Amino acid sequence: RVEWSFAFKEGSRLIEGQVDLWGKQDGKAWIVDYKTGSAEMYEKAFAQMSLYSLALRRAGLVGGDEEIHLVAVYPFSEKIFTRKAPSAA
């Protein structure tokens, strides 16, 4: 899915966002986020995508036992970073 929007409450906070691209392949979910800023900020991108993974789980689109992989793509610096998302627990 492209540009999937979400909103959910976490305690008293409302968390809203939009995932650039996500999908499933071979029993794994993938979240791809395209970044135009500095590739040195990839840790911030992973923190943001961790919230995206929580939103997908809360929406019931990805099960608690399914793996989610995060991909931060920096096209201008031609760099790609990947990481497994935190578990549902």
SULKA-V288831 format. One record per residue. N is the residue number from 1. SS is DSSP state (H for helix, E for strand, - for the rest). Layout:
N_SS + N_SS
This chain:
1_- + 2_E + 3_E + 4_E + 5_E + 6_E + 7_E + 8_E + 9_E + 10_E + 11_- + 12_- + 13_E + 14_E + 15_E + 16_E + 17_E + 18_E + 19_E + 20_E + 21_E + 22_E + 23_E + 24_E + 25_E + 26_- + 27_- + 28_E + 29_E + 30_E + 31_E + 32_E + 33_E + 34_E + 35_- + 36_- + 37_- + 38_- + 39_H + 40_H + 41_H + 42_H + 43_H + 44_H + 45_H + 46_H + 47_H + 48_H + 49_H + 50_H + 51_H + 52_H + 53_H + 54_H + 55_H + 56_H + 57_H + 58_H + 59_- + 60_- + 61_- + 62_- + 63_- + 64_- + 65_- + 66_- + 67_E + 68_E + 69_E + 70_E + 71_E + 72_E + 73_E + 74_E + 75_- + 76_- + 77_- + 78_- + 79_E + 80_E + 81_E + 82_E + 83_E + 84_E + 85_- + 86_- + 87_- + 88_- + 89_-
